[in-house]
Amino acid sequence: MKKKQFRIRLFEGANKIAELVALEAAKYNGKENMTLPLLNAFALTVKTIGREDDTQVEQIGEHTLHIDTRVNGSYETVCIIEEIEIWEVVNEIEDEESVSILAGTKN
């Protein structure tokens, strides 16, 4: 079974917006109710409320969110969040095997 998660990379020089968005992504990591477009909207809201003119928030394609901040006149990426799919490992055993494990006869 596939499951969506966020790969979060926070770089040196990250500002409060990048940190808050990274924390929000980590908080909802693996849960169905958070998507990258929602995370992008959250980042833009935080940017607007914080009046951070030196920060750019951009969703690139369907699966990547970049947060850049101005350093010495040019923009540098301080946070990248990628929405990835991972396979969830399901450990299944046969009925006979479970009985032998419970009985303590499994080698």
C-alpha positions, 0 to 999 in steps of 0.5 A: 500500500502506498502512503504519502509523506513529506521529505523536509530539508531545512538549510542554514539561514532558514527563517521563521517562515521556513521553520514553521512550514517545516514543522507543519509538514512534519506534524502532518507527515503521512496523514491524508489530510495534508497535501502540498497545495495546502502546505503552500497555502499555509506558507503563503498565509504565514508569509503574509501575516509576518510581512516577510518581503524577503521571502519567496514561497513557490510550489514547483510542479505537483510535488515540490515546495521551495522557500527562498530568502534574500541573502546579500541581494540574491535569493537562496533556498532555505527549505525544500519540501517534497511530497513523496510516495512510499510503500508501507510494509505490511507483515503478513503471516499465515494462520499456521505460522501464527499458531506455532509462534504463539505456541512457542514451537516456531524455529 
